[in-house]
Amino acid sequence: MYAIIDVETTGGSQLRTKITELSIVIFDGEKVVDTFNTLLDPECLIPPFISRLTGITNAMVAGQPKFFEVARKIVEITDNRIFVAHNAQFDYSVIRQEFKNLGYNFVRKTLCTIRLARKVLPGRKSYSLGNICKELEIEHNNQHRAYGDTEATLKLFKLLLDLRPDVGLFEDISTRSGGMQLQKCFDRENLRKIPEATGIYYFLNESGDVIYVGKSKNIRRRVMSHARAGITARKDEMLYRTHSISYEIMGSELVAFLIESEKIKTLRPLFNRAQRRISHNIGLYAEKTDKGYGRLIIKAIDKQLPLTTFSSRAESKRLLYALAAEFELCHSLCNLYQSAGPCFQYQIGECKGACAGAEKPADYNKRLRAAIEKIRFGNKSFFIIEKGRVPGETAVVQVQNGKYIGFGFTFDTIAPTSSDLLSGYIQPYSDNRDVRLILQSYIRKPDRTNVVYY
């Protein structure tokens, strides 16, 4: 049984867009057995250009049910049915996000008619719903309305099913990635042999070359997530080319992160970016104002090494508020108060007045330097003591004079009183901007009791 589905949305990313119309047709392989169509109140304004495209206006959705009011119906009507859509990744992701906002994990097997059409009808100029229907002379009324696009998708799906009625094909497409039969290394039994441990994993092609490297706190779970469903054509191709999987247990997530960065640069796998951007892509920088006051700014990481990094702007704001409170910093000069005049804290008597010129730059900058010193390792030397790969083993990471030296493992009892002793465990690795960002982000956390300075 198949649930043919289409959604119209307010536009934007799949994580933030809201559904304005939903259509579901239940198809048993021969005939339609149930349907569900509704406009939805997205609880936000529909942009004018979206209304021009779909014909759905704010007036049309006013008073319509909200998503949570039809959520149960969606769960029931799609239960034990394969989720079919033209560009299924989009429709499925949007619906999953709506359910996620309600605290519910909506999971269905998916089948994308774009990928299916590419397999059954290769060599077409375009596989967009409008173009493929026109080329195949499939009637497609009410384009960009959920019920119209669902009807067209159903007709296309019937045609593809008539051309390739073999059940095995559709089982592969609905349970595998992008319609491609995955290699034996992704079989259930082989995946079970991969440990649920922290470390690095490698995808290798038929010649034994590494085509992808990744890290995870749970290697098996991460590899299985790769195999469940393709997100892009590039990912589908990667899975199709993968003939074997290997792994290295690291024990420490930090060490795994450092090794992943190293392997990407040295092995240059086909499906990793040559200089992969780390997850902490927002940086904190310092500059001086025209009047000589130091100022902290938050922006996307560029060629300049930031003072520290963050995974989100919300995280950066939390740190800045804490630093401002501890070191009596001005909110305006910490990128926390957007106004041409003095900050609000000065207006209520809780700021020393750098933003108003009441405090000398030298006095203010002294406190700012102390705050910066707290969050960056600069030219400091230290060891990070982490758990090892097996019980009784310890991982040791070394930074000397602000430079990453490397890491190593030992079964010896760690007594961090001698830097020479700890240095003896270290295997050298390359120092670069990426690993410094990784380490800066790591030691900035307030609960790091395993950082030993020398």
RAWO-V816323 format. One line per field, one symbol per residue. psi: psi as a letter, one per 20 degrees, with the letter a starting at -180 (. if undefined). A space follows every 50 residues. Layout:
# RAWO-V816323
psi->???
This chain:
# RAWO-V816323
psi->qqopqqqqriraqhhiqqphqppppppjihrpiqqopqqqoikrqpqhhg hhghjprhhhipirqrghijgggggghjpkqpopqomhhgggggghhghh hikpnopqqqppighghhghmqjqhqjqggghgghjlppnqlqjqghghg gghgggggghhhhmiphhghgghhirokippqrhijqghhhhipqmrpbq qppqahijqpiqprqqhngghgghhhigpqhrhggggghhioiqprrpph gphggggggggghhhhhlqhjqqgnpprhnjpqpqqrqrhjjpqppqprq pbhpprhrrqirhgghhgghggghghjlqphgijkionqhaqrhhhhjjj qikhijjiqqhggghghghhgghhiqidkqprqporqahrpiqqqppppp kjppgarrqqiqponmiohhghhiippqrpprgghhgghghgihpijnij ooq.
